[in-house]
Amino acid sequence: MANDESTLLQGLNSYRSSLKLPPLTKNKQAGCLADELAEEVKDHPCVATTAANAIRSGTGSPFVNYPKILKKCDIDPNKTTDGIILPVCVKKLVPTLVLTNYTRTGYGRYINDSRFTGAGLGSEDDWMVVILTTSTPGGSFASSGVGVSCMLIGHVIGLLLLGLVLA
């Protein structure tokens, strides 16, 4: 895990600890997916949006190479039920601003949710992608080889052009 990602996971866990929530543990498949999604969006403009850009609801993905990425990360797209993708864009990934984008925006409701127990993080250029997982069979992101994985993918059209910026 890159330094930006480790710093963010530590900050998220400190924040969750202050709320008496269990820490998020690293999830290998979610980490792979987050890395690949960050790579896919890295060349897209960093524009201000709201945290309503979480990807959820199992109805498809705005990411062009999503099916290939799922296969590369050994995630079965047909058995996805829990989890959420939280992309943000912060110029130069300033750690305090990245953490603020996850804890003091609409994304905070996911970070504050005790159902989420794991995380995968990926970053490229100005983009950070956090994928939250659950401990349920449909939210564990276990490999497709055992037939269990997760991802709530959603109604976000144009996500590739969106991110969060706090100046």
C-alpha positions as CSV (number, residue, x, y, z in Angstrom):
1,M,0.0,0.0,0.0
2,A,1.4,3.4,-1.0
3,N,2.3,6.0,1.6
4,D,-0.8,8.2,0.7
5,E,-3.0,5.1,1.2
6,S,-1.4,4.0,4.5
7,T,-1.7,7.5,5.8
8,L,-5.4,7.7,4.9
9,L,-6.2,4.3,6.3
10,Q,-4.5,5.3,9.6
11,G,-6.5,8.6,9.6
12,L,-9.8,6.8,8.9
13,N,-9.1,4.3,11.7
14,S,-8.3,7.1,14.1
15,Y,-11.5,8.9,13.1
16,R,-13.5,5.6,13.5
17,S,-11.9,5.0,16.9
18,S,-13.0,8.4,18.1
19,L,-16.5,7.3,17.2
20,K,-16.1,3.9,19.0
21,L,-16.2,2.0,15.7
22,P,-13.9,-0.9,14.9
23,P,-10.9,-0.2,12.7
24,L,-11.1,-1.0,8.9
25,T,-8.8,-3.8,8.0
26,K,-7.1,-4.1,4.6
27,N,-8.9,-6.2,2.1
28,K,-6.7,-7.6,-0.7
29,Q,-9.3,-7.8,-3.5
30,A,-10.8,-4.4,-2.7
31,G,-7.3,-3.0,-2.7
32,C,-6.7,-4.4,-6.1
33,L,-9.9,-3.0,-7.4
34,A,-9.2,0.4,-5.8
35,D,-5.7,0.5,-7.4
36,E,-7.1,-0.4,-10.8
37,L,-9.9,2.2,-10.6
38,A,-7.6,4.9,-9.5
39,E,-5.3,4.1,-12.5
40,E,-8.3,4.3,-14.8
41,V,-9.4,7.8,-13.6
42,K,-6.0,9.4,-13.0
43,D,-6.1,11.4,-16.3
44,H,-9.5,12.8,-15.7
45,P,-10.0,16.4,-14.6
46,C,-10.2,17.0,-10.9
47,V,-13.5,19.0,-10.4
48,A,-15.5,19.9,-7.3
49,T,-18.6,17.8,-6.7
50,T,-20.6,16.5,-3.7
51,A,-20.1,13.3,-1.9
52,A,-23.2,11.9,-3.6
53,N,-20.8,10.4,-6.1
54,A,-20.4,7.1,-4.1
55,I,-21.0,4.2,-6.4
56,R,-23.6,1.8,-5.3
57,S,-26.7,-0.2,-6.1
58,G,-25.5,-3.1,-8.3
59,T,-26.7,-1.7,-11.6
60,G,-23.5,-1.3,-13.6
61,S,-20.4,0.8,-13.5
62,P,-19.3,4.0,-15.2
63,F,-15.8,2.7,-15.4
64,V,-14.9,1.7,-18.9
65,N,-12.7,-1.3,-18.1
66,Y,-14.7,-2.5,-15.1
67,P,-15.3,-6.1,-16.2
68,K,-11.6,-6.6,-17.0
69,I,-10.7,-5.0,-13.7
70,L,-13.0,-7.3,-11.8
71,K,-11.5,-10.3,-13.5
72,K,-7.9,-9.1,-12.9
73,C,-8.8,-8.7,-9.2
74,D,-10.6,-12.1,-9.0
75,I,-13.9,-10.6,-8.1
76,D,-17.2,-12.2,-9.2
77,P,-19.5,-9.5,-10.5
78,N,-22.5,-11.7,-10.4
79,K,-22.4,-12.1,-6.7
80,T,-22.0,-8.5,-5.5
81,T,-24.3,-7.2,-2.8
82,D,-22.3,-5.1,-0.3
83,G,-19.6,-2.6,-0.5
84,I,-19.1,0.9,-1.8
85,I,-16.6,2.8,-4.0
86,L,-15.7,6.3,-2.7
87,P,-13.5,8.2,-5.2
88,V,-12.1,11.6,-4.4
89,C,-9.9,14.0,-6.2
90,V,-7.6,16.3,-4.2
91,K,-4.8,18.2,-5.9
92,K,-1.5,16.7,-4.8
93,L,-3.4,14.3,-2.4
94,V,-2.8,16.6,0.6
95,P,-3.4,14.1,3.4
96,T,-5.5,16.4,5.7
97,L,-7.7,17.4,2.7
98,V,-8.1,13.8,1.6
99,L,-9.1,12.7,5.1
100,T,-11.5,15.6,5.3
101,N,-13.1,14.5,2.0
102,Y,-13.9,11.2,3.6
103,T,-15.0,12.3,7.1
104,R,-16.6,15.7,6.7
105,T,-18.7,15.3,3.5
106,G,-21.5,13.0,2.6
107,Y,-18.9,10.2,2.4
108,G,-18.8,10.4,6.2
109,R,-22.0,8.4,6.5
110,Y,-20.2,5.4,5.0
111,I,-17.0,5.9,7.1
112,N,-19.3,6.1,10.2
113,D,-21.2,3.0,9.3
114,S,-20.3,0.0,11.5
115,R,-21.4,-2.4,8.7
116,F,-18.1,-1.6,6.9
117,T,-15.2,-3.5,8.4
118,G,-12.7,-3.6,5.6
119,A,-11.1,-1.3,3.0
120,G,-9.1,-1.3,-0.1
121,L,-7.3,1.9,-1.1
122,G,-5.7,3.0,-4.3
123,S,-4.3,6.3,-5.5
124,E,-2.9,7.8,-8.7
125,D,-2.0,11.4,-9.3
126,D,-4.7,13.5,-7.7
127,W,-7.2,10.6,-7.2
128,M,-7.8,8.5,-4.2
129,V,-10.3,5.6,-4.3
130,V,-11.5,3.9,-1.1
131,I,-13.6,0.8,-1.3
132,L,-15.4,-0.2,1.8
133,T,-16.2,-3.9,2.4
134,T,-18.4,-5.7,5.0
135,S,-17.8,-9.0,6.9
136,T,-20.9,-10.5,5.2
137,P,-20.5,-13.2,2.5
138,G,-21.7,-10.7,-0.1
139,G,-19.4,-8.0,1.2
140,S,-16.1,-9.7,1.8
141,F,-14.7,-9.4,-1.7
142,A,-13.6,-13.0,-1.5
143,S,-12.2,-14.3,-4.7
144,S,-14.6,-15.4,-7.4
145,G,-13.0,-18.9,-7.1
146,V,-15.0,-19.5,-4.0
147,G,-18.0,-17.7,-5.4
148,V,-18.3,-14.9,-3.0
149,S,-17.5,-11.2,-3.6
150,C,-19.0,-7.8,-3.4
151,M,-19.5,-4.5,-4.9
152,L,-22.4,-2.1,-4.9
153,I,-22.1,-0.3,-8.2
154,G,-24.4,2.4,-9.2
155,H,-26.3,5.2,-10.8
156,V,-23.4,7.5,-11.2
157,I,-23.1,8.7,-14.7
158,G,-20.0,10.5,-15.6
159,L,-18.1,9.6,-12.4
160,L,-14.9,9.7,-14.4
161,L,-15.3,13.4,-14.6
162,L,-16.2,13.9,-10.9
163,G,-14.3,14.0,-7.6
164,L,-14.1,15.9,-4.4
165,V,-11.9,18.9,-4.0
166,L,-11.6,20.9,-0.8
167,A,-9.5,24.0,-1.3
